Amino acid sequence: MLPKIKIQLFIALFLPIVISIFLQFLPLTNTTGFEFSFILSIWLFISGGLIFLSKLKNKLKYIVILSALVLPLIISLVSNIFISDCPLSIDALFYFVLSLPAFLVGYFSARIINNIQRKYCVISFLTLLIVFLFGSLFEVYIRPQVYFFNIVFGYLPGTIYDENISITSTLIFYRISSLLLLYFVLKLSDSSRYKKPYGFIFILIAVSVIWLFYIKPIFGFSTTEEKIKSELTLELLTEHFKIYTDPNIAYDTTSLKNLHEFYYSVNESNLKLEDKKVITSFIFKNSDQKKRLFGSANADVAKPWLNQIYLDQSSFTNTLKHELIHIQAGEFGNPPFDVAAGLNPSLIEGLAVALENNFDNTEIDYVANLAMQNGYGERISNLFKGMSFFSSLPSTAYILSGSFMKFLYNEYGVGKLKNLYSTGDFEKAYGKQIDELEIEFANFIDNRGFENNPETAKLYFGRQPLIRKKCPRFAARVENKAWEDFRNKDYKSSMEKFSFVHNSVGTYSSFNGIIWSKIRLNQYEEAYESALEKLPTFKNTSYFYNLNFRIAELAAINNDSTFSSAIIDSLLNWNPSIRYYNEAVIHKLLLQEGTEFYLNYFFAEVNKKFEMLLNFKENEKYFPSLIPRLIDYAMTDRENQKQVEDIIKEVNLSSDRENVYAAYKLSQYYFSKNQLEDALKYAEFAWNNNFIKEYQSIINENHSLISWAIDIEK
């Protein structure tokens, strides 16, 4: 018996310490924050249970408990303060909200098991841990949410795309209520200690069912489909869809239904599918509502096993086709999640990106070529190994996996691609190793003859993946509070918070917050000098172009309009994307009207900016570059929409890039209003006048969509 006790004590005490030391050498866990506390909570659960089952005497037991709880925290704090680049922050409280309660949960659980039966207590305890951990997966499997509250580790957001993870009142309430419930069960087990356990087990199952299916949804610890539908009260039904969204959605409901059905038919044809699905599409009002109900503010998600997709109004036109591909590919995916073999993210996302074939309104092969030509590429063979996808920059991982699978689709056919998706075996599907296919792919991209613009490559790929970012949780949390202060017009407070983050980790978003706070505090000269000083720091990043726009604005504010014009000319010359080019055109036109006019626009509200841009309607050369911005400004105001439509009738578009892009955006605008004749007019103009290779497939599909909708209407 003594050796068993020693083994249990070793696991209970020393493993958390060893793990704590190990975690100091890994990204994200090397600070006293969420990730560290999350991992420690699992081990402290085990420690709590094993310490009870070891039957130690009181004095020794208390020493062991104190050591198991305090030493990991001390290790993390010392590392955070003296070794880590990240400042010690309030995120350290996660240890007290996640990790310490986990110890109590483990301790109480072991006591309950000991009360029910005396044999195989350790095995039963570890089995219970597995049930607790995988119980949350079951919850995510049967419900819409991606987040979960768990009795062992407290909380997991479910996606990696929301960097701000904070301690909330809901999390604290969950921790307290779940501990009280477990304590209640413990007391029931104490009263049943010397009786047959069947009655207690029945009560335990009943309590668990009530907790999971009734109490958790009521208190916001879980989200049911009914809860989402109670807030997204507009229901739209089509042959293949149940669409739920906000009644005030700006998008025409007929066009919304047509958009869903069109992408369904395109995906069905491309993948040669036979199954007929009815898919539920939830389109949330905004990212805040999606975060609260679904669990992720920034990620649109599909659950193929539930035939459900989760989008929001600001992004659904860009992501709908992608998420539907995930659902429809479930026909040849693997259970229980109906996705690619081995849950391989490069196969899952690569297939969707390949058939979506749209990144920032350009063909993905063009963007893949930019990555490969400018030093942002990665080995395809490495990208498709295990979970390597998540160690790469998202844009790199998505684009390269998608472009590679698009190559496989076009060169070898859909049948072999579906085989690869189902098996994960390149040699079985293609009779070739992935290294050989990678060489073929590289040659294919090189022979497509795309023009290379290093500035565009920098815009798309000049960032870092989450695991390589410096203190991302700390930065996101403090910046979020800083922007709250900014919106509340407490600019001094926002600048202090932004400055604290920037001095600690140097993010561009925090520096941008500093600049805007200084502008609102009328510290124009300081803002200008700071922006000029920091420009070299961000020269090789995606943020370089945004910062140049800020400098141009600040130069004008500080009566240096000549330098402001020079920067705008540089942005036009760099031409990182059509959106940035058009924005630079707007600045150029405003500056030509004089500094006062330019600054009035800079400080104006949206409606005033809209009116000021209309002053350029007679400028045949540059007005088309203003059309996408005018559409954005008009979307929330019907009167502005009418003005845009009246003015557009008098505009004669030409066949250059900016005019074709304006026609493409106008066709999308008119489609969103179900004005199909106007939509077709501009879609055909773009279709007939485009000579830019990387736009062609996107323009073709847009034309097909509108033609299809007109045929359906007839």
Disulfide bonds with the S-S distance in Angstrom:
Cys86-Cys471 1.74
